[in-house]
Amino acid sequence: MKQSLIIIPTYNEADNVSKIIPEVLAQNEGFSVLIVDDNSPDGTAGLVKEMQKTNSRVHLIERPNKMGLGTAYVAGFRYALSHGFDFVFEMDADFSHDPHMLTTLLEKTEEADLIIGSRYISGVNVVNWPLRRLILSYSANLYTRIITGLPVKDATAGFKCYRRAVLESFDLDSIKSNGYSFQIETNYLAWKHGFRVCEVPIVFTDRREGVSKMSKHIVYEAAWMVWKLKFRTLFTKENR
């Protein structure tokens, strides 16, 4: 059986982590979970350690401080590659991503290399977001497509499945982005390396517990990232 690692970054997710891990593991015997915790003061890592005592499919990386979403996923990618996992997922801890959709994303690896759980591939499927945030997200994705040419309707989505080969093609040392910009950058790199990218419709439901990690810095970083990718493409073409 091919093995899959579901990477879940956490910061103060004690209310969610003990619920999301069993839900994920129940979907497939080949699923393991890696929690990448940024020294959560609410004891998130301690709860994960208790679960590790009775389940070998639960893994944990503890980091010394709050270092950001992108670096958490890069740490998770390195862990997945060094431990021989065939497929690697990104997922939030707060149930905004339905664990039951993990098997759907995995099934799509029969025809694609990077599968994105998309909020916008079949209309707008977002629940409980304020209108302002929905407009910001949708506009950011339209902006990304126009500037970069990336043929993805939800380039900022954080619910994804990668074939191992996609991650092996990345220069992980060069990926410094966080938040939305991290998702844009990794999607773009996969596409530019010639991997097959597809979107699967999901329903995104705003978090059940805890506080959103959204900030103005995350939005500004994403806005700059699309131009950085555009300039990188232009420069590469000019120097061929």
Backbone as JSON, one array per atom type, in Angstrom:
{
  "sequence": "MKQSLIIIPTYNEADNVSKIIPEVLAQNEGFSVLIVDDNSPDGTAGLVKEMQKTNSRVHLIERPNKMGLGTAYVAGFRYALSHGFDFVFEMDADFSHDPHMLTTLLEKTEEADLIIGSRYISGVNVVNWPLRRLILSYSANLYTRIITGLPVKDATAGFKCYRRAVLESFDLDSIKSNGYSFQIETNYLAWKHGFRVCEVPIVFTDRREGVSKMSKHIVYEAAWMVWKLKFRTLFTKENR",
  "N": [[0.85, -1.21, 0.0], [0.58, 2.18, -0.91], [1.95, 4.99, 0.78], [0.73, 7.85, 2.5], [1.27, 11.17, 3.64], [-0.2, 13.46, 5.72], [0.17, 16.74, 6.2], [-0.14, 18.99, 8.82], [0.01, 22.13, 9.86], [0.31, 23.81, 13.0], [-0.73, 26.26, 15.38], [-1.6, 27.13, 18.45], [-3.84, 25.27, 18.44], [-5.18, 23.52, 20.14], [-7.85, 22.99, 20.68], [-8.7, 21.8, 18.39], [-6.88, 19.83, 17.42], [-6.9, 17.27, 18.63], [-9.19, 16.28, 17.67], [-9.15, 16.42, 14.86], [-7.04, 14.75, 14.03], [-7.78, 11.92, 14.55], [-9.96, 11.82, 12.77], [-8.77, 12.19, 10.26], [-7.01, 9.97, 10.09], [-8.83, 7.91, 10.04], [-9.77, 7.8, 7.47], [-8.21, 6.35, 5.67], [-6.09, 3.52, 5.65], [-3.51, 3.88, 4.85], [-2.83, 6.43, 5.51], [-0.92, 8.82, 7.28], [-0.32, 11.25, 9.85], [1.3, 14.36, 10.14], [2.04, 16.67, 12.47], [3.07, 19.95, 12.54], [4.23, 21.95, 14.79], [4.31, 25.22, 16.08], [5.48, 25.86, 18.69], [3.17, 26.16, 20.35], [1.49, 27.95, 22.85], [-0.77, 26.95, 24.06], [-0.58, 24.25, 24.5], [-0.77, 22.44, 22.38], [1.16, 20.69, 21.15], [1.7, 18.92, 23.24], [-0.67, 17.45, 23.44], [-0.57, 16.09, 21.03], [1.69, 14.49, 21.45], [0.71, 12.75, 23.4], [-1.1, 11.3, 21.86], [0.66, 10.04, 20.16], [1.69, 8.01, 21.71], [0.04, 5.85, 21.5], [-0.39, 5.48, 18.83], [1.26, 4.84, 15.93], [1.09, 6.17, 13.57], [1.0, 8.83, 13.92], [2.81, 11.76, 13.81], [5.24, 14.24, 14.77], [6.6, 17.47, 14.56], [8.33, 19.76, 16.41], [8.72, 23.2, 16.7], [10.74, 26.07, 17.59], [9.51, 28.58, 17.82], [6.95, 30.84, 16.56], [6.96, 30.49, 13.25], [5.78, 30.58, 10.78], [3.52, 29.66, 8.09], [4.44, 28.73, 5.53], [7.14, 27.92, 5.95], [6.64, 25.91, 7.74], [5.34, 24.01, 6.15], [7.41, 23.44, 4.35], [9.25, 22.24, 6.09], [7.71, 20.02, 6.67], [7.57, 18.84, 4.13], [10.25, 18.08, 3.76], [10.46, 16.17, 5.77], [8.6, 14.27, 4.87], [9.79, 13.42, 2.45], [12.21, 12.34, 3.37], [11.3, 10.23, 4.83], [10.13, 8.51, 3.08], [7.49, 8.75, 2.01], [4.81, 8.47, -0.35], [2.78, 10.15, -1.28], [1.86, 13.48, -0.48], [0.1, 15.63, 1.59], [-1.41, 18.84, 2.13], [-3.08, 20.49, 4.76], [-5.51, 22.17, 6.79], [-5.88, 22.58, 10.37], [-8.34, 23.14, 11.42], [-10.8, 22.12, 10.59], [-11.83, 23.44, 8.41], [-11.21, 22.32, 6.06], [-12.57, 19.45, 4.81], [-12.07, 16.31, 6.18], [-13.04, 14.0, 4.92], [-12.73, 14.45, 2.26], [-10.16, 13.86, 1.61], [-9.62, 11.3, 0.51], [-10.76, 11.59, -1.98], [-9.1, 13.5, -3.19], [-6.77, 11.98, -3.22], [-7.46, 9.89, -4.96], [-7.49, 11.25, -7.36], [-4.86, 11.39, -8.05], [-4.33, 9.5, -9.89], [-4.53, 10.66, -12.32], [-3.31, 13.12, -12.21], [-0.62, 15.21, -10.92], [-0.4, 17.16, -9.0], [-2.92, 17.97, -6.9], [-5.54, 20.11, -6.21], [-7.68, 21.15, -3.7], [-10.35, 22.9, -4.45], [-11.99, 26.0, -3.97], [-13.21, 27.48, -5.88], [-13.56, 26.31, -8.38], [-15.96, 25.31, -9.23], [-18.12, 27.37, -9.28], [-18.67, 29.39, -6.35], [-17.7, 28.13, -3.4], [-17.87, 28.59, -0.43], [-18.33, 28.77, 3.02], [-19.65, 30.67, 5.67], [-17.88, 32.84, 5.61], [-17.18, 36.34, 5.92], [-18.44, 38.78, 3.61], [-16.53, 40.63, 2.69], [-14.06, 39.33, 3.05], [-14.38, 37.16, 1.36], [-14.57, 38.4, -1.16], [-12.02, 39.52, -1.28], [-10.4, 37.2, -1.35], [-11.31, 35.87, -3.69], [-10.77, 37.81, -5.63], [-8.0, 38.01, -5.37], [-7.18, 35.57, -6.41], [-8.05, 35.77, -9.05], [-6.46, 37.91, -9.88], [-3.95, 36.7, -9.6], [-4.05, 34.73, -11.65], [-4.22, 36.36, -13.94], [-1.81, 37.85, -13.9], [0.29, 35.93, -13.72], [-0.4, 33.84, -15.42], [-0.95, 31.32, -14.53], [-2.88, 28.45, -14.72], [-5.04, 28.07, -12.76], [-7.83, 28.2, -10.67], [-8.08, 28.48, -7.95], [-5.59, 29.4, -6.58], [-4.61, 30.04, -4.1], [-5.39, 28.15, -2.35], [-5.27, 25.94, 0.49], [-5.54, 23.22, 0.72], [-4.31, 20.42, -0.41], [-2.78, 17.91, -2.54], [0.2, 16.32, -3.25], [2.11, 14.46, -5.59], [5.03, 12.58, -4.82], [7.14, 13.07, -6.59], [6.75, 15.69, -7.43], [7.44, 17.3, -5.23], [10.1, 16.54, -5.03], [11.14, 17.84, -7.18], [11.32, 20.46, -6.44], [13.37, 23.16, -5.33], [13.83, 23.26, -2.23], [15.22, 24.85, -0.47], [15.11, 27.34, -1.58], [12.57, 28.29, -1.29], [10.94, 30.68, 0.34], [8.62, 31.9, 1.02], [5.48, 32.61, 2.73], [2.17, 31.87, 4.06], [-0.54, 32.79, 1.87], [1.07, 33.35, -0.31], [2.92, 31.32, -0.36], [1.4, 29.13, -1.22], [0.71, 29.98, -3.8], [3.27, 30.15, -4.97], [4.24, 27.45, -4.86], [2.33, 26.1, -6.4], [2.77, 27.34, -8.84], [5.44, 26.63, -9.38], [5.21, 23.84, -9.67], [3.58, 23.71, -11.95], [5.19, 25.04, -13.85], [7.29, 23.26, -13.98], [6.22, 21.33, -15.48], [4.4, 19.5, -14.46], [1.28, 17.78, -14.03], [-1.53, 19.55, -13.15], [-4.46, 19.7, -11.29], [-7.8, 20.69, -10.3], [-10.08, 20.0, -7.71], [-13.42, 20.23, -6.79], [-14.35, 21.57, -3.65], [-16.1, 22.15, -0.54], [-15.53, 24.85, 1.39], [-15.42, 25.52, 4.75], [-15.58, 27.94, 7.23], [-13.41, 28.13, 10.08], [-14.08, 25.99, 12.93], [-13.26, 26.23, 15.61], [-11.08, 28.41, 17.56], [-8.8, 31.01, 16.33], [-8.53, 32.96, 13.38], [-5.6, 33.03, 11.28], [-5.11, 35.02, 9.5], [-3.62, 37.98, 8.13], [-2.62, 41.39, 7.38], [-0.05, 41.45, 6.4], [0.26, 38.91, 5.23], [-1.45, 39.15, 3.04], [-0.22, 41.25, 1.59], [2.25, 40.07, 1.01], [1.48, 38.01, -0.72], [0.49, 39.51, -2.85], [2.83, 40.67, -3.84], [4.24, 38.4, -4.52], [3.15, 37.33, -6.91], [4.09, 39.07, -8.86], [6.81, 38.72, -8.55], [7.08, 36.08, -9.48], [6.25, 36.49, -12.09], [8.26, 38.22, -13.06], [10.43, 36.51, -12.8], [9.85, 34.59, -14.74], [9.93, 36.15, -17.09], [12.61, 36.97, -17.04], [13.91, 34.53, -17.26], [13.11, 33.74, -19.84], [14.35, 35.71, -21.37], [16.99, 35.03, -21.07], [17.47, 32.66, -22.29]],
  "CA": [[0.0, 0.0, 0.0], [1.32, 3.43, -0.93], [1.77, 5.73, 2.03], [0.46, 9.29, 2.37], [1.48, 11.97, 4.84], [-1.02, 14.67, 5.77], [0.88, 17.74, 7.01], [-1.05, 19.96, 9.43], [0.7, 23.11, 10.71], [-0.52, 24.26, 14.11], [-0.35, 27.25, 16.39], [-2.77, 27.24, 19.32], [-4.95, 24.47, 17.9], [-5.51, 22.47, 21.11], [-9.27, 22.68, 20.59], [-8.97, 21.07, 17.15], [-5.92, 18.81, 17.0], [-7.28, 15.94, 19.11], [-10.37, 15.85, 16.89], [-8.84, 16.3, 13.43], [-6.14, 13.62, 13.76], [-8.52, 10.67, 14.35], [-10.79, 11.92, 11.56], [-7.9, 11.99, 9.1], [-6.5, 8.6, 10.08], [-9.94, 6.99, 9.77], [-10.13, 7.82, 6.06], [-7.41, 5.41, 4.87], [-5.05, 2.88, 6.46], [-2.22, 4.35, 4.39], [-2.64, 7.82, 5.91], [-0.28, 9.23, 8.52], [-0.45, 12.69, 10.09], [2.44, 15.07, 10.7], [1.75, 17.98, 13.03], [4.22, 20.85, 12.65], [3.73, 22.91, 15.79], [5.2, 26.37, 16.32], [5.58, 26.16, 20.12], [1.87, 26.68, 20.78], [1.39, 28.08, 24.31], [-1.96, 26.28, 24.59], [-0.32, 22.84, 24.73], [-1.1, 21.61, 21.22], [2.16, 19.64, 20.97], [1.54, 17.94, 24.31], [-1.78, 16.57, 23.07], [-0.09, 15.22, 19.95], [2.59, 13.51, 22.06], [-0.12, 11.74, 24.05], [-1.64, 10.45, 20.81], [1.76, 9.25, 19.62], [1.95, 6.87, 22.59], [-0.83, 4.72, 21.12], [-0.6, 5.42, 17.38], [2.52, 5.08, 15.22], [0.83, 6.98, 12.38], [1.0, 10.24, 14.33], [4.17, 12.29, 13.83], [5.29, 15.61, 15.3], [7.78, 18.34, 14.52], [8.17, 20.93, 17.28], [9.62, 24.3, 16.34], [10.96, 26.88, 18.79], [8.65, 29.76, 17.88], [6.02, 30.99, 15.45], [7.83, 30.71, 12.1], [5.01, 30.8, 9.56], [2.91, 28.51, 7.42], [5.27, 28.22, 4.44], [8.29, 27.18, 6.48], [6.1, 24.69, 8.35], [5.13, 23.02, 5.09], [8.73, 23.01, 3.84], [9.75, 21.27, 7.07], [6.93, 18.81, 6.47], [8.0, 18.22, 2.86], [11.53, 17.41, 4.0], [10.17, 15.0, 6.58], [7.93, 13.29, 4.0], [10.75, 12.87, 1.5], [13.22, 11.54, 4.08], [10.66, 9.04, 5.41], [9.65, 7.63, 2.03], [6.06, 8.83, 1.69], [4.53, 8.54, -1.79], [1.91, 11.3, -1.5], [1.96, 14.43, 0.62], [-1.04, 16.53, 1.63], [-1.48, 20.02, 3.01], [-4.43, 20.57, 5.32], [-5.65, 22.98, 8.0], [-6.28, 21.84, 11.57], [-9.56, 23.7, 12.0], [-11.96, 21.52, 9.93], [-12.27, 24.17, 7.22], [-11.05, 21.3, 5.03], [-13.28, 18.24, 5.22], [-11.21, 15.12, 6.09], [-13.6, 13.0, 4.02], [-12.31, 14.76, 0.89], [-8.78, 13.41, 1.39], [-9.59, 10.15, -0.39], [-11.08, 12.1, -3.32], [-7.87, 14.08, -3.71], [-5.82, 10.9, -3.47], [-7.91, 9.18, -6.17], [-7.16, 12.07, -8.53], [-3.45, 11.23, -8.41], [-4.27, 8.61, -11.05], [-4.52, 11.47, -13.54], [-2.61, 14.4, -12.02], [0.52, 15.17, -10.0], [-0.75, 18.08, -7.92], [-4.38, 18.1, -6.85], [-5.9, 21.23, -5.35], [-9.06, 21.24, -3.25], [-10.64, 24.25, -4.92], [-13.23, 26.67, -3.58], [-13.74, 28.31, -6.97], [-13.58, 25.62, -9.67], [-17.37, 25.12, -9.62], [-18.8, 28.44, -8.55], [-18.02, 29.83, -5.11], [-18.14, 27.19, -2.36], [-17.3, 29.04, 0.84], [-19.37, 28.9, 4.03], [-19.41, 31.44, 6.9], [-16.93, 33.94, 5.48], [-17.76, 37.65, 5.64], [-18.37, 39.12, 2.19], [-15.27, 41.33, 2.4], [-12.97, 38.36, 2.92], [-14.65, 36.37, 0.16], [-14.2, 39.23, -2.31], [-10.55, 39.61, -1.28], [-9.85, 35.91, -1.78], [-11.65, 35.61, -5.1], [-10.04, 38.79, -6.44], [-6.58, 37.65, -5.33], [-6.97, 34.46, -7.33], [-8.19, 36.31, -10.41], [-5.24, 38.7, -10.05], [-2.84, 35.75, -9.79], [-4.16, 34.13, -12.99], [-3.96, 37.38, -14.96], [-0.4, 38.26, -13.88], [1.25, 34.82, -13.91], [-0.85, 32.87, -16.42], [-1.17, 30.04, -13.87], [-4.24, 28.04, -15.04], [-5.65, 27.54, -11.54], [-8.82, 29.16, -10.17], [-7.89, 28.69, -6.51], [-4.14, 29.28, -6.39], [-4.26, 30.28, -2.7], [-5.97, 27.07, -1.54], [-4.34, 25.24, 1.36], [-5.92, 21.81, 0.8], [-3.63, 19.97, -1.62], [-2.09, 16.62, -2.53], [1.33, 16.28, -4.17], [2.93, 13.27, -5.78], [6.38, 12.75, -4.31], [8.02, 13.62, -7.63], [6.6, 17.15, -7.49], [8.27, 17.87, -4.16], [11.5, 16.28, -5.35], [11.56, 18.8, -8.21], [11.45, 21.78, -5.84], [14.53, 23.55, -4.54], [13.16, 23.66, -1.0], [16.0, 25.91, 0.17], [14.82, 28.63, -2.21], [11.2, 28.69, -0.99], [10.96, 31.47, 1.57], [7.33, 32.56, 1.18], [4.56, 32.1, 3.74], [0.77, 32.21, 3.81], [-1.08, 32.62, 0.53], [2.13, 33.41, -1.32], [3.53, 29.98, -0.42], [0.55, 28.3, -2.08], [0.87, 30.47, -5.18], [4.61, 29.79, -5.45], [4.39, 26.0, -5.08], [1.51, 25.76, -7.56], [3.44, 27.86, -10.03], [6.63, 25.81, -9.63], [4.75, 22.54, -10.2], [3.09, 23.96, -13.31], [6.33, 25.37, -14.71], [8.09, 22.05, -14.14], [5.51, 20.45, -16.4], [3.55, 18.52, -13.8], [-0.15, 17.91, -14.27], [-2.2, 20.18, -12.02], [-5.91, 19.72, -11.44], [-8.57, 21.17, -9.17], [-11.25, 19.23, -7.31], [-14.29, 21.13, -6.01], [-14.62, 21.3, -2.24], [-16.81, 23.19, 0.2], [-14.67, 25.38, 2.45], [-16.21, 26.04, 5.87], [-14.7, 28.68, 8.14], [-12.98, 27.34, 11.23], [-15.02, 25.71, 14.02], [-12.69, 26.71, 16.86], [-9.83, 29.14, 17.43], [-8.75, 32.33, 15.71], [-7.92, 32.97, 12.05], [-4.21, 33.52, 11.24], [-5.04, 36.01, 8.43], [-3.07, 39.29, 8.49], [-2.33, 42.26, 6.23], [1.26, 41.04, 5.88], [0.03, 37.75, 4.36], [-2.05, 39.65, 1.8], [0.8, 42.01, 0.85], [3.25, 39.13, 0.52], [0.9, 37.32, -1.87], [0.4, 40.47, -3.95], [4.17, 40.82, -4.39], [4.71, 37.11, -5.04], [2.75, 37.11, -8.31], [5.0, 39.84, -9.7], [8.1, 38.05, -8.47], [7.01, 34.94, -10.38], [6.18, 37.03, -13.45], [9.6, 38.7, -13.42], [11.28, 35.34, -12.92], [9.55, 33.99, -16.04], [10.44, 37.04, -18.13], [14.06, 36.94, -17.01], [14.32, 33.23, -17.78], [12.93, 33.75, -21.29], [15.33, 36.6, -21.99], [18.33, 34.48, -20.95], [17.56, 31.34, -22.95]],
  "C": [[0.88, 1.25, 0.0], [0.94, 4.28, 0.27], [1.63, 7.23, 1.77], [0.68, 9.98, 3.71], [0.64, 13.24, 4.74], [-0.35, 15.64, 6.74], [-0.12, 18.78, 7.5], [-0.24, 20.91, 10.31], [-0.24, 23.58, 11.82], [0.13, 25.38, 14.9], [-1.62, 27.52, 17.2], [-4.0, 26.54, 18.73], [-5.33, 23.32, 18.83], [-6.98, 22.06, 21.02], [-9.59, 21.8, 19.38], [-8.13, 19.82, 16.95], [-6.33, 17.4, 17.44], [-8.5, 15.4, 18.39], [-10.0, 15.57, 15.44], [-7.97, 15.08, 13.15], [-6.9, 12.3, 13.61], [-9.39, 10.67, 13.1], [-9.97, 11.64, 10.31], [-7.46, 10.53, 9.0], [-7.59, 7.59, 9.73], [-10.26, 6.87, 8.29], [-9.41, 6.74, 5.25], [-6.3, 4.83, 5.74], [-3.65, 3.32, 6.06], [-1.93, 5.79, 4.75], [-1.89, 7.9, 7.24], [-0.41, 10.75, 8.64], [0.85, 13.22, 10.67], [1.97, 16.44, 11.18], [3.06, 18.77, 13.11], [3.79, 22.0, 13.55], [4.77, 23.98, 16.1], [5.18, 26.81, 17.78], [4.29, 26.79, 20.65], [1.79, 26.78, 22.31], [0.18, 27.37, 24.9], [-1.79, 24.77, 24.75], [-0.68, 21.92, 23.59], [-0.13, 20.43, 21.08], [2.03, 18.55, 22.02], [0.42, 16.96, 24.01], [-1.36, 15.59, 21.98], [0.83, 14.14, 20.52], [1.82, 12.4, 22.77], [-0.7, 10.77, 23.02], [-0.56, 9.56, 20.2], [2.03, 7.98, 20.44], [1.16, 5.64, 22.16], [-1.02, 4.59, 19.61], [0.68, 5.8, 16.64], [2.33, 5.91, 13.95], [0.74, 8.47, 12.69], [2.44, 10.7, 14.5], [4.13, 13.76, 14.26], [6.64, 16.24, 15.04], [7.48, 19.52, 15.42], [9.19, 21.99, 16.89], [9.67, 25.3, 17.49], [10.06, 28.09, 18.93], [7.76, 29.81, 16.64], [6.79, 31.42, 14.2], [7.09, 30.81, 10.77], [4.59, 29.53, 8.85], [3.82, 27.89, 6.36], [6.44, 27.4, 4.95], [7.84, 25.9, 7.18], [5.89, 23.61, 7.29], [6.46, 22.54, 4.49], [9.35, 21.99, 4.79], [9.01, 19.93, 6.92], [7.3, 18.08, 5.2], [9.31, 17.46, 3.06], [11.32, 16.11, 4.79], [9.55, 13.89, 5.71], [8.92, 12.63, 3.05], [11.77, 11.97, 2.2], [12.64, 10.27, 4.68], [9.91, 8.21, 4.36], [8.18, 7.67, 1.69], [5.87, 9.07, 0.19], [3.7, 9.77, -2.16], [1.93, 12.17, -0.26], [0.82, 15.45, 0.5], [-0.74, 17.76, 2.48], [-2.91, 20.13, 3.49], [-4.42, 21.45, 6.56], [-6.16, 22.12, 9.16], [-7.71, 22.12, 12.0], [-10.87, 23.19, 11.38], [-12.55, 22.39, 8.82], [-12.11, 23.29, 5.99], [-11.64, 19.99, 5.54], [-12.37, 17.01, 5.09], [-11.73, 14.06, 5.12], [-13.2, 13.24, 2.56], [-10.89, 14.29, 0.6], [-8.71, 12.25, 0.4], [-9.92, 10.56, -1.83], [-9.84, 12.71, -3.96], [-6.87, 12.99, -4.07], [-6.19, 10.13, -4.75], [-7.52, 9.93, -7.43], [-5.69, 11.97, -8.91], [-3.27, 10.21, -9.53], [-4.13, 9.4, -12.34], [-3.8, 12.8, -13.4], [-1.53, 14.23, -10.96], [0.34, 16.09, -8.8], [-2.25, 18.3, -7.98], [-4.72, 19.16, -5.81], [-7.37, 21.13, -4.99], [-9.54, 22.67, -3.42], [-12.0, 24.77, -4.47], [-13.94, 27.31, -4.75], [-13.82, 27.61, -8.32], [-15.01, 25.36, -10.14], [-18.22, 26.12, -8.86], [-17.99, 28.88, -7.36], [-18.57, 28.97, -3.98], [-17.45, 27.5, -1.04], [-18.45, 29.3, 1.81], [-18.85, 29.71, 5.22], [-18.3, 32.47, 6.81], [-17.68, 35.25, 5.33], [-17.53, 38.01, 4.17], [-17.05, 39.78, 1.83], [-14.12, 40.35, 2.2], [-13.15, 37.5, 1.68], [-14.23, 37.14, -1.09], [-12.69, 39.34, -2.43], [-9.92, 38.34, -1.82], [-10.09, 35.66, -3.27], [-10.86, 36.54, -6.02], [-8.55, 38.47, -6.49], [-6.28, 36.52, -6.31], [-7.12, 34.88, -8.78], [-6.93, 37.11, -10.78], [-4.05, 37.8, -10.35], [-2.87, 35.14, -11.19], [-3.78, 35.12, -14.07], [-2.46, 37.69, -15.05], [0.54, 37.11, -14.27], [0.87, 33.87, -15.05], [-1.12, 31.49, -15.85], [-2.63, 29.6, -14.07], [-4.94, 27.35, -13.87], [-6.61, 28.59, -10.99], [-8.68, 29.43, -8.68], [-6.42, 28.46, -6.15], [-3.73, 29.48, -4.93], [-4.81, 29.2, -1.78], [-4.91, 26.36, -0.72], [-4.67, 23.78, 1.57], [-5.44, 21.15, -0.49], [-3.01, 18.59, -1.43], [-1.02, 16.63, -3.62], [1.8, 14.83, -4.36], [4.34, 13.58, -5.28], [7.29, 13.44, -5.32], [7.92, 15.13, -7.73], [7.48, 17.8, -6.44], [9.75, 17.67, -4.42], [12.03, 17.27, -6.39], [11.8, 20.2, -7.65], [12.84, 21.95, -5.22], [13.98, 24.11, -3.24], [13.9, 24.78, -0.28], [15.63, 27.3, -0.36], [13.41, 29.14, -1.9], [11.17, 29.38, 0.37], [9.6, 32.08, 1.9], [6.48, 31.88, 2.24], [3.13, 32.42, 3.32], [0.31, 31.91, 2.4], [0.02, 32.56, -0.52], [2.85, 32.07, -1.44], [2.71, 29.08, -1.35], [0.69, 28.71, -3.55], [2.21, 29.99, -5.75], [4.73, 28.3, -5.75], [3.52, 25.53, -6.25], [2.2, 26.15, -8.86], [4.66, 27.01, -10.39], [6.25, 24.45, -10.21], [4.32, 22.67, -11.65], [4.25, 24.2, -14.27], [7.27, 24.18, -14.92], [7.38, 21.01, -15.01], [4.65, 19.39, -15.76], [2.08, 18.82, -14.08], [-0.83, 18.43, -13.0], [-3.71, 20.14, -12.27], [-6.57, 20.22, -10.16], [-9.8, 20.29, -8.96], [-12.15, 20.14, -6.48], [-14.47, 20.65, -4.58], [-15.53, 22.4, -1.7], [-15.91, 23.59, 1.36], [-15.56, 26.01, 3.52], [-15.28, 26.71, 6.86], [-14.54, 27.91, 9.44], [-14.07, 27.19, 12.3], [-14.57, 26.35, 15.33], [-11.44, 27.53, 16.58], [-9.97, 30.43, 16.65], [-8.03, 32.25, 14.38], [-6.51, 33.56, 12.12], [-4.02, 34.58, 10.14], [-4.47, 37.33, 8.96], [-2.82, 40.09, 7.22], [-1.0, 41.87, 5.59], [1.11, 39.88, 4.9], [-0.53, 38.2, 3.02], [-1.01, 40.38, 0.96], [1.86, 41.09, 0.26], [2.76, 38.41, -0.72], [0.84, 38.24, -3.08], [1.76, 40.66, -4.63], [4.64, 39.54, -5.06], [4.35, 36.93, -6.51], [3.66, 37.88, -9.26], [6.4, 39.24, -9.69], [8.15, 36.86, -9.42], [6.97, 35.4, -11.84], [7.55, 37.49, -13.92], [10.57, 37.54, -13.62], [11.1, 34.68, -14.28], [10.11, 34.83, -17.17], [11.94, 36.98, -18.21], [14.59, 35.64, -17.59], [14.21, 33.18, -19.3], [14.01, 34.56, -21.99], [16.74, 35.98, -22.0], [18.44, 33.06, -21.5], [18.43, 31.43, -24.2]]
}
